[in-house]
Amino acid sequence: MDQRSSSGGATGDTSRFVRQHEELTALGKELLAALDTRVLATDPTVARRALAVFSGRLRVHAAMEQEALYPRLLASADPAIAAKARALLDEVGPLYRTFFEHLAKWPDASAIQRDPEGFCRETMAILQQLRMRMKRENEELYPLVDGAASAGRQVADTRSRTA
């Protein structure tokens, strides 16, 4: 999951989410590094553990997005922010469902060991989708939010409630 993002220009509004994207990218790279079908056929525990760690971090990120970030952005007085947030939110729900269905399909090391090629193929595909999704947030949504914040415009009335 090669994602080039930097929290250097991010404000407090988005820096936490950019940091989470960077952490997810690093964990995704660790998971990708474990996707060797020869190894998975004999000992898939490293890959399954990497998947579990990635999924735990993704659950936290998804909850923060859906409970704190997106409700605030959807309530934005800036129509560009609200529209971009709506488009990305509509897109992420199915993507998260797909990922967690993937996780359920591979509940343990033995499931991976039975079909290492399928696990690799599906894992690489979903990680690519997630990488592209995070890239869009970092490049399309967060600059709008940070621009509004740096211009002194309040993103939404609920700003003070966001952790």
C-alpha positions as a printed Julia matrix, in Angstrom:
163×3 Matrix{Float64}:
   0.0     0.0    0.0
   2.15    2.79  -1.24
   0.48    5.98  -0.15
   2.3     9.25  -0.21
   0.75   11.53   2.33
   2.14   13.92   4.83
   0.62   15.43   7.89
   2.91   18.42   7.43
   0.17   20.68   6.08
  -2.69   19.19   7.99
  -4.43   21.17  10.68
  -5.91   19.79  13.86
  -9.09   19.12  11.87
  -7.49   16.42   9.74
  -4.04   15.65  11.11
  -5.31   12.8   13.3
  -6.94   11.16  10.29
  -3.87   11.65   8.1
  -1.78   10.04  10.85
  -4.2     7.13  10.99
  -3.92    6.75   7.21
  -0.15    6.63   7.55
  -0.43    3.97  10.26
  -2.86    1.94   8.16
  -0.53    2.25   5.18
   2.38    0.91   7.22
   0.27   -1.96   8.57
  -0.97   -2.68   5.04
   2.63   -2.93   3.85
   3.37   -5.41   6.64
   0.36   -7.46   5.58
   1.4    -7.35   1.93
   4.9    -8.48   2.88
   3.36  -11.59   4.45
   1.51  -12.56   1.26
   3.77  -15.3   -0.02
   1.67  -18.27  -1.14
   4.49  -20.76  -0.43
   4.78  -19.55   3.16
   1.01  -19.29   3.62
   0.58  -22.89   2.51
   2.73  -24.06   5.43
   2.45  -21.34   8.1
  -0.11  -18.56   7.61
   0.02  -17.29  11.2
   2.12  -14.2   10.44
  -0.28  -13.11   7.69
  -3.37  -13.79   9.81
  -1.87  -11.82  12.69
  -1.05   -8.92  10.34
  -4.62   -9.01   9.03
  -5.96   -8.92  12.6
  -3.78   -5.95  13.55
  -4.73   -4.08  10.37
  -8.44   -4.77  10.89
  -8.32   -3.59  14.51
  -6.76   -0.3   13.48
  -9.21    0.05  10.59
 -12.17   -0.48  12.96
 -10.99    2.38  15.17
 -10.4     4.63  12.16
 -13.8     3.81  10.65
 -15.58    4.52  13.93
 -13.83    7.88  14.3
 -14.71    8.81  10.73
 -18.33    7.79  10.97
 -19.01    9.1   14.46
 -16.92   12.27  14.56
 -15.49   13.43  11.25
 -18.16   12.85   8.64
 -21.17   14.07  10.65
 -19.32   17.34  11.23
 -18.31   17.69   7.59
 -21.8    16.87   6.33
 -23.08   19.73   8.5
 -20.54   22.14   7.03
 -21.72   25.54   5.87
 -19.23   25.14   2.99
 -21.12   23.33   0.22
 -17.9    21.99  -1.33
 -16.91   20.31   1.93
 -20.38   18.9    2.52
 -20.65   17.57  -1.05
 -17.19   15.96  -1.04
 -17.87   14.46   2.39
 -21.2    13.02   1.18
 -19.59   11.48  -1.91
 -16.76    9.89   0.06
 -19.03    8.71   2.88
 -21.39    7.02   0.41
 -18.39    5.25  -1.08
 -16.73    4.13   2.16
 -19.65    2.22   3.69
 -19.62   -0.52   1.06
 -15.82   -0.6    1.09
 -15.69   -1.14   4.85
 -18.38   -3.83   4.57
 -16.31   -5.56   1.87
 -13.22   -5.47   4.06
 -14.98   -6.87   7.12
 -16.62   -9.59   4.99
 -13.1   -10.41   3.77
 -11.94  -10.62   7.38
 -14.81  -12.98   8.23
 -14.0   -15.17   5.23
 -10.48  -15.71   6.62
 -11.22  -16.17  10.34
  -8.11  -18.14  11.18
  -4.81  -19.42   9.86
  -6.29  -22.71   8.66
  -8.73  -20.91   6.34
  -5.79  -19.08   4.75
  -3.78  -22.29   4.55
  -6.59  -24.0    2.59
  -6.52  -21.31  -0.14
  -3.37  -19.18   0.03
  -3.76  -17.97  -3.56
  -7.32  -16.78  -2.95
  -6.32  -15.07   0.27
  -3.45  -13.25  -1.43
  -5.52  -12.19  -4.42
  -8.44  -10.92  -2.33
  -6.26   -9.24   0.29
  -4.23   -7.39  -2.31
  -7.42   -6.2   -4.05
  -9.08   -4.88  -0.9
  -5.88   -3.22   0.32
  -5.59   -1.47  -3.04
  -9.18   -0.21  -2.75
  -8.55    1.06   0.78
  -5.29    2.72  -0.29
  -7.05    4.56  -3.09
  -9.83    5.62  -0.73
  -7.4     7.04   1.82
  -5.53    8.81  -0.97
  -8.76   10.48  -2.09
  -9.5    11.69   1.44
  -5.95   12.99   1.83
  -5.89   14.72  -1.55
  -9.5    15.78  -2.11
 -11.31   16.16   1.21
  -8.72   17.13   3.8
  -7.31   20.06   1.79
 -10.84   21.52   1.63
 -11.28   21.14   5.38
  -7.8    22.48   6.17
  -8.26   25.38   3.75
 -11.5    26.39   5.42
  -9.9    26.11   8.86
  -6.84   28.13   7.87
  -9.09   30.8    6.37
 -10.83   31.04   9.74
 -14.11   29.59   8.46
 -15.82   27.23  10.83
 -16.32   23.84   9.18
 -19.48   23.07  11.16
 -21.33   24.16  14.23
 -20.48   20.88  15.97
 -16.72   21.51  15.77
 -16.16   21.72  19.51
 -17.71   18.28  20.05
 -15.2    16.51  17.79
 -12.37   14.8   19.66
